[in-house]
Amino acid sequence: MFVLDKWYFDAIAPDGTAFIGYTAALRWLGLTVGYDAFLLSPPDAPARERSSVGGSNPPVRHRDDVAWHSPGIGVAGSWRRTDPRVRQRLHTSERGSVLWICEMPRSRARITIGDDAIEGTGYVERLRLTIPPNDLPLDTLHWGRFHAPGETLVWIAWQYGLGGSWIFRNSVRQTRAGLIDQGILGLDGGATLEFSGRRALRDRYLVPALAAVPGLGRRAGGRLANMHETKWVGCGVLRGTDTTLQGWLIHEEVTWRAQRD
């Protein structure tokens, strides 16, 4: 049986320094594995990454606060909610389901990594999968979030196979909106989000990254062998009828395609 319970945390400081953290517990292929990791990317210096395999450190939740402390990778952080939670079941079948809980579409975040600290607007989500990635009825996943003064956007889009998109503005579903290569169209009130000035955070195949998990990398085959992630941080411009707002965003594409375009 496949069960993945994964928490994702991020924060972007005013100068563009980006933090991404993960803690996950996985049961699959006869293995039970915990995993913690972080990535810290300043705008003018090489990114730092660290991971720990063997045990995960799930966050501690209160009403409007989440605290995460992982001694194995030297990270401690806190996120305080400023926008309402969003909960969405993205897929259900006889093979399993995908439950997405956006605990904090937007938050005030503070993270320490050793002697370094980052403060800014942050995001927290929890993803629970009971279906292996090989069996997901899609071959491309897009995810992202955007924060500007008084505005929060979060999006998930699946391409091919099942397809579908879930776009939320200030925690309200945008049923007419759609994701394009350089932004989002059709938001309430005729608003659009434009992506610009992106900086790569990650660009890699995932199977080599799984080699750090004892026994998992060699067992992961099929479509998973082609799984590739690209993640970047950048600027966004939200244009409405009478307002234009700028802010920071993080966007990710994961593809299972045998050949990438």
C-alpha positions in Angstrom: 0.0 0.0 0.0 1.2 3.5 -0.9 0.7 6.3 1.7 2.6 9.6 1.5 1.9 12.3 4.0 3.9 15.4 3.0 4.1 18.9 4.5 5.5 21.7 2.4 6.6 25.1 3.8 8.0 28.2 2.2 8.8 31.9 2.7 10.2 34.7 0.6 12.0 37.7 2.2 11.6 41.2 0.9 15.0 40.9 -0.9 13.9 37.7 -2.8 15.7 35.2 -0.5 13.5 32.0 -0.8 13.2 29.2 1.7 11.5 25.8 1.0 11.1 23.0 3.5 9.7 19.5 3.4 8.8 16.9 6.0 7.3 13.6 4.8 6.4 10.1 5.9 6.2 7.4 3.2 5.0 3.8 3.3 5.6 2.0 0.0 7.3 -1.1 -1.5 7.7 -2.6 2.0 9.5 0.5 3.2 8.6 3.0 6.0 10.7 6.1 5.6 10.7 9.6 7.0 12.4 12.6 5.2 13.2 16.2 6.1 14.8 18.7 3.7 15.3 22.4 3.1 16.5 24.7 0.3 17.6 28.2 0.9 18.2 30.4 -2.1 19.5 34.0 -1.7 19.2 36.2 -4.9 23.0 36.8 -5.1 24.6 33.6 -3.8 24.5 29.8 -4.4 21.6 27.9 -2.9 22.1 25.7 0.1 20.3 22.4 0.6 20.3 19.7 3.2 18.2 16.6 3.8 17.8 13.9 6.5 16.4 10.4 5.9 15.1 7.9 8.4 12.7 9.9 10.5 10.5 12.9 9.9 9.6 15.7 12.2 6.0 16.7 11.7 5.0 20.2 12.6 3.1 21.3 15.7 -0.2 23.0 14.9 -2.2 25.4 17.0 -5.3 27.4 15.8 -3.5 29.9 13.6 0.1 28.8 14.0 2.4 26.1 12.7 5.8 25.4 14.2 8.4 23.1 12.5 11.7 22.1 14.1 14.0 19.6 12.4 17.3 19.1 14.3 18.5 16.7 11.6 18.8 19.5 9.1 19.2 22.4 11.6 15.9 24.2 10.7 13.4 25.8 13.0 10.4 27.9 11.7 7.1 29.3 12.6 4.2 30.4 10.3 1.2 32.4 11.5 -1.9 32.3 9.4 -3.3 35.5 7.7 -5.6 33.8 5.1 -8.3 31.1 5.6 -7.4 27.4 5.0 -8.4 25.7 1.7 -9.2 22.0 1.5 -9.7 20.1 -1.8 -9.8 16.5 -2.8 -8.1 16.5 -6.2 -8.7 12.9 -7.2 -10.5 9.7 -6.0 -10.5 6.3 -7.7 -10.4 2.6 -6.7 -6.6 3.0 -6.7 -6.5 5.7 -4.1 -6.9 9.4 -3.6 -5.1 12.8 -3.5 -6.1 15.1 -0.7 -4.7 18.7 -0.7 -5.0 20.8 2.4 -3.6 24.4 2.0 -3.2 25.1 5.7 -1.9 28.6 5.1 -2.3 30.1 1.7 -0.5 33.1 3.2 1.2 33.6 6.5 3.9 35.6 8.4 6.9 33.4 8.5 10.2 33.3 10.4 12.8 30.6 9.9 16.3 30.1 11.4 19.0 27.9 9.9 21.9 27.9 12.2 22.9 31.5 12.6 20.9 32.7 9.6 17.3 33.9 9.8 14.7 34.7 7.1 11.5 36.6 7.6 8.7 37.2 5.1 5.4 36.0 3.7 5.0 32.3 3.8 2.9 29.4 2.7 2.1 25.9 4.3 0.3 22.9 2.7 -0.2 19.3 3.5 -0.6 16.6 0.8 -1.8 13.1 1.5 -1.6 10.6 -1.4 -2.8 7.0 -1.2 -2.1 6.4 -4.9 1.5 6.0 -6.2 2.8 8.8 -8.6 3.1 6.2 -11.3 -0.7 5.7 -11.3 -1.7 9.4 -11.3 -3.9 10.0 -14.4 -1.8 13.0 -15.6 1.7 13.6 -16.9 2.3 17.3 -15.9 1.6 19.1 -12.7 1.8 22.8 -12.1 1.6 24.4 -8.7 2.3 27.9 -7.4 1.5 30.7 -5.0 1.6 34.5 -5.3 1.6 37.1 -2.5 1.1 40.9 -2.9 -0.4 43.5 -0.5 -3.9 42.4 0.2 -3.9 39.6 -2.5 -3.1 35.9 -2.4 -3.3 33.4 -5.3 -2.7 29.7 -5.1 -3.0 27.3 -8.1 -2.8 23.7 -9.1 -3.2 22.5 -12.7 -3.1 19.0 -14.1 -2.5 18.4 -17.8 -3.3 15.4 -20.0 -5.2 12.3 -18.8 -7.6 13.5 -16.0 -6.7 17.2 -16.4 -8.2 19.9 -14.2 -7.3 23.1 -12.4 -7.9 24.6 -9.0 -7.2 28.3 -8.7 -7.9 30.3 -5.5 -7.8 34.0 -5.0 -7.9 35.1 -1.3 -9.1 31.5 -0.5 -12.1 31.8 -3.0 -12.2 29.3 -5.9 -11.8 31.0 -9.3 -14.0 28.9 -11.6 -13.4 30.8 -14.8 -9.6 31.3 -14.4 -7.0 29.4 -16.3 -3.2 28.9 -16.2 -1.1 29.8 -19.2 2.7 29.6 -19.6 3.3 33.2 -18.4 0.5 33.7 -15.9 -3.2 33.3 -15.0 -6.2 34.7 -16.9 -9.9 35.1 -16.1 -9.7 35.9 -12.4 -12.7 37.6 -10.7 -13.2 41.1 -11.9 -11.2 40.4 -15.1 -7.9 40.4 -13.3 -4.8 38.7 -14.6 -1.5 37.5 -13.1 1.7 37.9 -15.1 4.9 36.0 -14.3 8.2 37.7 -14.7 11.8 37.8 -13.5 12.1 34.2 -12.5 15.1 32.6 -10.9 15.6 28.8 -10.9 15.5 27.0 -7.6 15.6 23.4 -8.9 15.8 21.6 -12.2 16.3 17.9 -11.9 15.1 14.4 -12.3 13.8 12.9 -9.1 15.0 9.3 -9.3 18.7 10.3 -8.6 17.4 12.4 -5.7 15.6 9.3 -4.3 18.9 7.4 -4.2 19.4 8.9 -0.7 16.5 6.9 0.5 17.8 3.3 1.2 16.1 0.8 -1.1 13.7 3.3 -2.8 15.7 4.6 -5.7 16.4 1.1 -7.2 12.7 0.1 -6.8 11.3 3.2 -8.4 10.7 2.5 -12.1 8.1 3.0 -14.8 6.9 6.5 -15.3 8.6 7.5 -12.0 11.9 7.1 -13.8 11.0 10.0 -16.0 9.8 12.3 -13.2 11.3 15.7 -13.5 10.8 18.9 -11.4 11.5 22.5 -12.2 10.9 25.0 -9.5 11.5 28.8 -9.6 11.0 32.0 -7.6 10.1 35.2 -9.4 8.0 38.3 -9.5 4.3 38.6 -10.4 2.1 41.5 -11.5 -1.6 41.3 -10.7 -3.5 43.6 -13.0 -7.1 44.5 -12.2 -9.5 47.1 -13.6 -8.1 50.0 -11.5 -5.1 48.5 -9.7 -1.7 46.9 -10.4 0.0 45.1 -7.6 3.5 43.5 -7.6 4.6 40.6 -5.4 6.7 37.4 -5.1 5.7 34.0 -6.3 7.0 30.4 -6.4 6.0 28.2 -9.3 6.7 24.5 -9.9 6.3 22.1 -12.8 6.6 18.3 -12.4 6.3 16.1 -15.4 6.2 12.3 -15.9 6.7 12.5 -19.7 9.0 10.0 -21.3 10.5 12.9 -23.4 10.4 16.5 -22.3 9.5 19.2 -24.8 
